[in-house]
Amino acid sequence: MKWRISNIHFALPETGVVDKFGALLRLVFDPYVFSGFVSAFVASLFWMAAMSKFEITEAYPFMSLAPAIVFLLAVFFLGETFTIGKVVGLILIIVGTIVTVKY
């Protein structure tokens, strides 16, 4: 969403509340922004399904992998910077998840 909002140079108008509300509605129904909301909703459905099949102590540690996946996707698709600090953080997240699930 940040990528899309940056690309369309979104800013709230300085005028009245109606103009601000209209600008926010246009932003929410932008196809890229709207798909982000739909994706979050679908993810929550999958989370509820996972909670019905697995114990919370088994399923929840995998939520910590989300930043790692986002980092990798951002590097490959959005051209984000790839630094040693981010790689070390990524490795720590993955190792932490493995330790939490296994032990």
Backbone hydrogen bonds in HBPLUS format (Angstrom, degrees):
<---DONOR---> <-ACCEPTOR-->    atom                        ^
c    i                          cat <-CA-CA->   ^        H-A-AA   ^      H-
h    n   atom  resd res      DA  || num        DHA   H-A  angle D-A-AA Bond
n    s   type  num  typ     dist DA aas  dist angle  dist       angle   num
A0005-ILE N   A0001-MET O   2.88 MM   4  6.10 170.9  1.88 161.9 164.2     1
A0006-SER N   A0002-LYS O   2.91 MM   4  6.02 154.6  1.98 147.8 154.8     2
A0007-ASN N   A0003-TRP O   2.99 MM   4  6.19 152.1  2.07 143.2 151.2     3
A0008-ILE N   A0004-ARG O   3.01 MM   4  6.27 150.2  2.10 153.7 160.2     4
A0010-PHE N   A0005-ILE O   3.27 MM   5  5.61 169.2  2.29 156.5 159.7     5
A0009-HIS N   A0006-SER O   3.24 MM   3  5.07 153.2  2.32  96.9 104.7     6
A0020-LYS N   A0016-GLY O   3.18 MM   4  6.51 156.3  2.23 145.8 152.7     7
A0021-PHE N   A0017-VAL O   2.83 MM   4  6.04 160.9  1.87 153.0 158.3     8
A0022-GLY N   A0018-VAL O   2.92 MM   4  6.10 157.9  1.97 146.8 152.9     9
A0023-ALA N   A0019-ASP O   2.97 MM   4  6.17 154.5  2.03 145.0 151.7    10
A0024-LEU N   A0020-LYS O   2.98 MM   4  6.24 157.0  2.03 149.1 155.1    11
A0025-LEU N   A0021-PHE O   2.93 MM   4  6.18 154.5  1.99 148.3 155.5    12
A0026-ARG N   A0022-GLY O   2.99 MM   4  6.23 160.3  2.03 148.5 153.4    13
A0027-LEU N   A0023-ALA O   2.98 MM   4  6.20 149.2  2.08 141.6 150.5    14
A0028-VAL N   A0024-LEU O   2.85 MM   4  6.10 163.0  1.88 152.7 156.6    15
A0029-PHE N   A0025-LEU O   3.01 MM   4  6.18 155.8  2.07 149.8 155.7    16
A0030-ASP N   A0027-LEU O   3.16 MM   3  5.20 164.0  2.19 105.4 109.3    17
A0034-PHE N   A0030-ASP O   2.79 MM   4  5.81 174.0  1.79 174.1 176.2    18
A0035-SER N   A0031-PRO O   3.00 MM   4  6.00 151.2  2.08 136.3 144.0    19
A0036-GLY N   A0032-TYR O   3.20 MM   4  6.46 139.0  2.38 135.9 146.0    20
A0036-GLY N   A0033-VAL O   3.03 MM   3  5.12 126.6  2.32  96.9 111.2    21
A0037-PHE N   A0033-VAL O   3.19 MM   4  6.66 150.4  2.28 148.2 155.5    22
A0038-VAL N   A0034-PHE O   2.94 MM   4  6.27 160.2  1.98 153.2 159.0    23
A0039-SER N   A0035-SER O   2.87 MM   4  5.96 155.9  1.92 141.7 148.5    24
A0040-ALA N   A0036-GLY O   3.03 MM   4  6.25 155.2  2.10 144.1 150.3    25
A0041-PHE N   A0037-PHE O   3.01 MM   4  6.29 152.6  2.09 145.9 153.4    26
A0042-VAL N   A0038-VAL O   2.91 MM   4  6.20 162.3  1.94 154.8 159.1    27
A0043-ALA N   A0039-SER O   2.87 MM   4  6.07 156.8  1.93 148.0 155.0    28
A0044-SER N   A0040-ALA O   3.02 MM   4  6.26 147.1  2.13 140.4 148.7    29
A0045-LEU N   A0041-PHE O   3.09 MM   4  6.48 145.1  2.22 143.6 153.2    30
A0045-LEU N   A0042-VAL O   3.09 MM   3  5.05 119.8  2.47  93.0 108.1    31
A0046-PHE N   A0042-VAL O   2.99 MM   4  6.38 157.2  2.05 152.1 157.8    32
A0047-TRP N   A0043-ALA O   2.87 MM   4  6.12 149.1  1.97 144.3 153.6    33
A0048-MET N   A0044-SER O   2.98 MM   4  6.22 156.2  2.04 144.5 149.8    34
A0049-ALA N   A0045-LEU O   2.99 MM   4  6.29 153.2  2.06 145.4 153.1    35
A0050-ALA N   A0046-PHE O   2.84 MM   4  6.10 154.2  1.91 147.4 154.6    36
A0051-MET N   A0047-TRP O   2.93 MM   4  6.18 152.6  2.01 148.0 155.3    37
A0052-SER N   A0048-MET O   3.20 MM   4  6.46 133.1  2.43 136.7 147.9    38
A0052-SER N   A0049-ALA O   3.15 MM   3  5.22 133.7  2.38  95.4 108.0    39
A0053-LYS N   A0050-ALA O   3.07 MM   3  5.17 143.5  2.21 100.5 111.3    40
A0054-PHE N   A0050-ALA O   2.87 MM   4  5.87 158.0  1.91 164.0 167.8    41
A0058-GLU N   A0055-GLU O   3.00 MM   3  5.36 145.4  2.12 107.6 117.8    42
A0059-ALA N   A0055-GLU O   3.03 MM   4  6.31 159.8  2.07 156.8 163.0    43
A0060-TYR N   A0056-ILE O   2.92 MM   4  5.50 163.4  1.94 143.4 149.0    44
A0062-PHE N   A0059-ALA O   3.16 MM   3  5.84 143.6  2.30 117.8 126.6    45
A0063-MET N   A0060-TYR O   2.85 MM   3  5.41 157.8  1.90 120.6 127.9    46
A0064-SER N   A0061-PRO O   3.09 MM   3  5.64 148.9  2.19 110.2 118.1    47
A0065-LEU N   A0062-PHE O   3.10 MM   3  5.36 156.8  2.16 103.7 111.0    48
A0066-ALA N   A0063-MET O   3.16 MM   3  5.70 164.7  2.19 113.9 118.6    49
A0068-ALA N   A0065-LEU O   3.07 MM   3  5.18 117.1  2.48 100.6 116.4    50
A0069-ILE N   A0065-LEU O   2.95 MM   4  6.24 159.5  1.99 160.4 166.4    51
A0070-VAL N   A0066-ALA O   2.89 MM   4  6.07 164.5  1.92 158.1 162.6    52
A0071-PHE N   A0067-PRO O   2.91 MM   4  6.00 155.3  1.97 141.8 148.7    53
A0072-LEU N   A0068-ALA O   3.08 MM   4  6.35 165.4  2.10 149.0 151.9    54
A0073-LEU N   A0069-ILE O   2.96 MM   4  6.17 166.8  1.98 153.9 157.7    55
A0074-ALA N   A0070-VAL O   2.83 MM   4  5.91 155.5  1.89 149.1 156.4    56
A0075-VAL N   A0071-PHE O   2.98 MM   4  6.21 152.7  2.05 150.1 157.0    57
A0076-PHE N   A0072-LEU O   3.10 MM   4  6.31 166.7  2.11 151.2 154.3    58
A0077-PHE N   A0073-LEU O   2.80 MM   4  5.76 165.2  1.83 152.9 157.7    59
A0078-LEU N   A0074-ALA O   2.94 MM   4  4.85 141.5  2.09 117.6 129.1    60
A0080-GLU N   A0074-ALA O   3.18 MM   6  5.58 179.7  2.18 125.8 125.9    61
A0087-VAL N   A0083-THR O   3.05 MM   4  6.36 153.5  2.12 147.9 155.7    62
A0088-VAL N   A0084-ILE O   2.86 MM   4  6.11 161.1  1.89 156.7 161.5    63
A0089-GLY N   A0085-GLY O   2.98 MM   4  6.18 159.0  2.03 143.4 149.4    64
A0090-LEU N   A0086-LYS O   2.87 MM   4  6.06 153.5  1.94 143.4 150.9    65
A0091-ILE N   A0087-VAL O   2.91 MM   4  6.18 158.8  1.96 150.7 155.8    66
A0092-LEU N   A0088-VAL O   2.91 MM   4  6.17 159.7  1.95 151.3 157.0    67
A0093-ILE N   A0089-GLY O   2.94 MM   4  6.18 154.5  2.01 148.8 155.4    68
A0094-ILE N   A0090-LEU O   3.08 MM   4  6.35 163.9  2.10 150.3 154.0    69
A0095-VAL N   A0091-ILE O   2.88 MM   4  6.07 170.0  1.89 157.0 160.0    70
A0096-GLY N   A0092-LEU O   2.83 MM   4  5.85 158.2  1.88 143.9 150.9    71
A0097-THR N   A0093-ILE O   2.93 MM   4  6.13 152.8  2.01 145.8 153.1    72
A0098-ILE N   A0094-ILE O   3.01 MM   4  6.29 160.2  2.05 150.0 155.1    73
A0099-VAL N   A0095-VAL O   2.90 MM   4  6.14 166.3  1.92 155.7 159.3    74
A0100-THR N   A0096-GLY O   2.92 MM   4  6.02 159.3  1.96 145.4 151.6    75
A0101-VAL N   A0097-THR O   3.01 MM   4  6.16 159.6  2.05 149.8 154.7    76
A0102-LYS N   A0098-ILE O   2.91 MM   4  5.94 165.3  1.93 153.9 158.4    77
A0103-TYR N   A0099-VAL O   2.98 MM   4  5.64 160.9  2.02 143.9 149.2    78
